[in-house]
Amino acid sequence: MKPEILSVAPMYAPCMERLARELTLHRLFDAPDADALLAQVGPRVRGIQATGFASVPAAMIDALPKLEIVSVFGVGYDGVDVAAARRRNVVVTNTPDVLNDCVADLALGLVIATSRRLCAGDRYVRAGKWFAGPMPLASRVAGKRLGILGLGRIGRTIAKRASGFDMTIAYHSRHPVRGVPFRYCATPVELAESSDFLVVITPGGAATKHLVNEAVMRALGPAGILVNVARGSVVDEQALVRCLQEGVLGGAGLDVFEDEPRVPEALFAMDNVVLQPHVGSATHETRRAMGDLAVDNLLAHFAGRPVLTPVP
């Protein structure tokens, strides 16, 4: 008898198909009556497959008496009540590392797109405005100062790419990172003051909520550009809009938002802002690697082997 799994949110389709082949899969996310499905299969469920934003609260964990593992498709696990899982000795896993390259690619893409006004240029050509004359000049990227807020795995991958643009790199994390050649700044404000671009790549959650506040944005300055590829909660969105409107912040490249998919409408008309629909890991290659790792964690656990990537 295959172990029974509850899927609370869909992941990459081929990996969902693999999960359904390997285990007995119950799809809570598209059940006509989620409560009825939980009541029916809950006593037998031994695992949960979730995503970074899917909600796996304490009430759900406690309602599954045989639950052993929560496998998250994503590096973030904001929606999982990890403390409740630990009280029940439930293993929680995520999918780190396999998405580092794609998120770093997008971060640098947003740096370039915002600084060189790529999206504004595309609109300029499509609207026929080129006939009236050239666009205003943009700003270069090479040789500028890059601040990285959160020098974890993805942050270091971003730094590696930025070094190819001859950028001077500094960072802020909770603690200095050993073995890196970059300057450590004691606070986000100090980092912003010494940066032309500030890339945010911290975890989400209560500990980092509004870590990038108005003081940080004002320190970045009227020529500075903020790029967020972390979680929308890390940036004070109201302060961001205000700083952009007042011109005390030069621009922003945003892949994540506080209340996705809702985005402040004030940003839509700003040519110094580039907006993306949370696509940092959204390539076929990376989503497959994430999905395979999520499935592999489940299979390892049920085979009695250590999981590959338990959360810290």
C-alpha positions in Angstrom: 0.0 0.0 0.0 1.5 3.4 -1.1 1.7 6.1 1.6 -1.1 8.6 1.3 -0.1 12.3 0.6 -2.2 15.4 0.8 -1.3 18.1 -1.8 -2.3 21.6 -0.5 -1.1 23.4 -3.6 -0.1 22.4 -7.1 3.6 22.3 -8.2 5.2 21.7 -11.6 2.8 19.4 -13.6 5.2 16.6 -14.6 6.4 16.4 -11.0 2.8 16.2 -9.8 2.3 13.3 -12.2 5.4 11.6 -10.8 4.1 12.2 -7.2 0.8 10.6 -8.2 2.6 7.5 -9.6 4.8 7.0 -6.7 2.4 7.7 -3.8 -1.4 7.9 -3.2 -2.2 11.5 -3.9 -5.1 13.5 -2.6 -5.5 17.0 -4.1 -6.9 19.3 -1.4 -6.3 22.4 -3.6 -9.0 21.5 -6.1 -11.4 19.5 -3.9 -15.0 20.7 -4.2 -15.3 20.4 -0.4 -11.9 20.6 1.3 -13.3 19.9 4.8 -15.0 16.8 3.5 -11.8 15.5 1.9 -9.8 16.1 5.1 -12.4 14.3 7.1 -12.3 11.4 4.7 -8.6 10.9 4.2 -7.0 12.7 7.1 -6.7 9.7 9.4 -4.6 8.0 6.8 -2.4 10.8 5.5 1.3 10.5 6.3 2.7 13.4 4.2 1.8 16.8 2.9 3.1 18.3 -0.3 3.0 22.1 -0.2 4.5 25.2 -1.8 6.3 28.2 -0.2 3.1 30.2 0.2 0.6 27.4 0.8 -0.9 27.4 4.2 0.0 24.5 6.4 -1.2 25.8 9.8 -1.1 24.1 13.2 -4.7 23.1 12.9 -4.1 21.1 9.8 -1.0 19.4 11.2 -2.9 18.5 14.4 -5.8 17.2 12.3 -3.6 14.5 10.7 -2.8 12.0 13.4 -0.4 10.0 11.1 1.4 12.9 9.6 5.2 12.4 9.3 6.5 14.9 6.8 5.7 18.2 5.0 7.6 18.5 1.8 7.7 22.1 0.5 8.1 22.9 -3.2 10.2 26.1 -2.8 13.1 27.4 -0.8 10.8 29.5 1.4 8.4 27.8 3.8 6.6 30.8 5.2 3.2 29.1 5.2 4.2 26.1 7.2 3.8 26.3 11.0 7.3 24.7 11.6 6.9 25.0 15.4 3.7 23.0 15.3 5.4 20.4 13.1 8.3 20.1 15.5 6.0 19.5 18.4 4.6 16.6 16.5 8.0 15.4 15.3 6.9 16.0 11.8 9.8 16.5 9.3 9.7 19.7 7.2 11.8 19.9 3.9 12.2 22.5 1.2 14.1 22.8 -2.1 17.1 25.0 -1.7 20.0 25.4 -4.1 18.3 24.1 -7.2 16.7 27.6 -7.8 19.8 29.7 -7.0 20.8 30.3 -10.6 17.4 31.3 -11.9 16.7 33.7 -9.1 20.1 35.3 -9.4 19.6 35.6 -13.2 16.3 37.5 -12.6 17.9 39.7 -9.9 20.6 40.8 -12.3 18.0 41.1 -15.1 16.0 43.5 -12.9 19.1 45.5 -12.1 19.9 45.9 -15.8 16.2 46.4 -16.9 15.6 49.1 -14.4 18.9 50.9 -14.8 18.9 50.8 -18.6 15.1 51.3 -18.8 14.6 48.3 -21.0 10.9 48.0 -20.5 10.4 51.7 -21.0 12.5 51.5 -24.2 10.3 48.6 -25.5 7.2 50.7 -24.9 8.8 53.7 -26.5 9.5 51.8 -29.7 6.1 50.1 -29.8 4.3 53.5 -29.4 6.2 55.0 -32.3 7.8 57.6 -30.1 11.3 57.0 -31.6 10.3 59.0 -34.7 10.0 62.1 -32.4 13.6 61.6 -31.1 15.7 59.5 -28.9 14.8 58.4 -25.4 16.4 60.2 -22.4 19.7 58.7 -21.3 19.8 55.9 -18.8 22.4 54.8 -16.2 25.1 52.2 -16.6 25.4 49.1 -14.6 29.1 48.1 -14.9 31.4 49.3 -12.2 28.6 50.4 -9.9 28.1 49.5 -6.2 25.9 46.6 -5.4 24.4 46.0 -2.0 23.1 42.5 -1.2 20.6 42.3 1.7 21.0 38.6 2.7 24.2 36.9 1.6 22.9 33.3 1.7 23.1 30.8 -1.1 21.2 32.9 -3.6 22.9 36.1 -2.5 26.3 34.7 -3.1 25.2 33.5 -6.6 24.0 37.1 -7.3 27.4 38.4 -6.2 29.2 36.0 -8.5 27.2 37.3 -11.5 27.7 40.9 -10.4 31.4 40.4 -10.3 31.3 39.9 -14.0 30.0 43.5 -14.3 33.0 44.7 -12.3 30.7 45.8 -9.5 31.8 46.6 -6.0 29.9 44.4 -3.6 28.8 44.9 0.0 26.3 43.0 2.0 24.3 42.9 5.2 23.1 39.7 6.9 22.3 38.9 10.5 25.9 37.9 11.0 29.1 38.4 8.9 29.6 35.5 6.5 33.0 33.8 6.7 35.2 33.4 3.7 33.7 36.0 1.4 35.7 39.0 0.1 32.8 41.5 0.3 32.4 44.3 2.8 30.0 43.7 5.6 27.6 46.5 6.7 26.2 46.5 10.2 22.7 47.7 9.2 20.5 47.9 6.1 20.7 51.7 6.2 24.5 51.5 6.2 24.4 49.1 3.2 22.0 51.4 1.3 24.1 54.4 1.9 27.0 52.7 0.2 25.1 51.2 -2.7 23.8 52.2 -6.2 21.7 49.1 -6.3 20.2 47.3 -3.3 19.1 43.7 -4.0 16.9 42.1 -1.4 17.2 38.3 -1.0 16.4 37.6 2.6 13.9 35.0 3.9 10.4 36.2 4.6 8.5 36.0 7.8 8.1 38.1 10.9 11.8 38.6 11.5 12.3 40.4 8.3 8.9 42.2 7.8 9.6 45.7 6.5 13.3 45.3 7.0 13.6 47.6 4.0 11.7 50.7 5.4 11.6 54.3 4.4 14.9 55.0 6.1 16.6 52.4 3.9 15.0 53.8 0.8 16.0 57.3 1.5 19.6 56.2 2.3 19.6 54.5 -1.2 18.8 57.8 -2.6 17.3 59.5 -5.7 19.8 57.8 -8.0 19.5 54.4 -6.3 17.6 51.4 -7.4 15.9 48.8 -5.2 15.5 45.2 -6.4 13.4 42.7 -4.5 13.5 39.0 -5.4 12.9 37.8 -1.8 9.4 38.2 -0.3 7.1 41.1 -0.6 6.8 41.4 3.1 10.5 42.4 3.5 9.8 45.8 1.8 7.4 48.4 3.2 5.3 48.8 0.1 3.5 52.0 1.1 6.9 53.6 1.9 8.2 52.4 -1.4 5.4 54.0 -3.4 5.8 57.3 -1.4 9.6 57.4 -1.9 9.2 56.8 -5.7 6.5 59.4 -6.0 8.6 62.0 -4.1 11.7 61.1 -6.1 13.8 60.3 -3.1 14.3 56.8 -4.5 15.5 56.4 -8.1 13.7 53.3 -9.2 12.7 49.7 -8.4 12.7 46.2 -9.9 10.1 44.1 -8.2 9.3 40.4 -8.5 7.4 40.1 -5.3 4.7 42.1 -3.5 3.1 42.3 0.0 -0.4 41.1 -1.2 0.2 39.1 -4.3 -1.2 39.1 -6.9 -2.4 42.6 -5.9 0.1 45.3 -6.8 -0.2 49.0 -5.9 -1.7 50.7 -8.9 0.5 53.7 -8.4 3.4 51.7 -9.6 1.8 51.0 -13.0 2.4 54.4 -14.4 6.0 54.7 -13.3 8.6 54.3 -16.0 11.4 53.9 -13.4 9.8 50.7 -12.1 10.0 47.2 -13.6 7.3 44.7 -12.4 7.4 40.9 -12.6 4.7 38.4 -11.4 6.9 36.4 -8.9 8.8 34.5 -11.5 12.3 34.1 -9.9 12.3 30.3 -10.3 9.8 30.2 -13.1 11.7 28.2 -15.7 11.0 24.6 -16.9 14.4 23.5 -15.8 14.3 24.9 -12.3 10.7 24.0 -11.6 11.4 20.4 -12.6 14.4 20.3 -10.3 12.4 21.8 -7.4 9.6 19.3 -8.0 11.9 16.3 -8.3 13.6 17.3 -5.0 10.2 17.7 -3.3 9.2 14.2 -4.4 12.6 12.7 -3.6 12.4 14.1 0.0 9.1 12.2 0.4 10.3 9.0 -1.1 13.5 9.1 1.0 11.5 9.5 4.2 9.0 6.7 3.4 11.9 4.4 2.5 13.4 5.0 5.9 16.3 7.1 4.6 17.3 10.6 5.8 15.5 13.3 3.8 17.8 15.3 1.4 17.0 18.8 2.4 15.4 19.3 5.9 14.7 22.9 6.8 17.2 24.4 9.4 
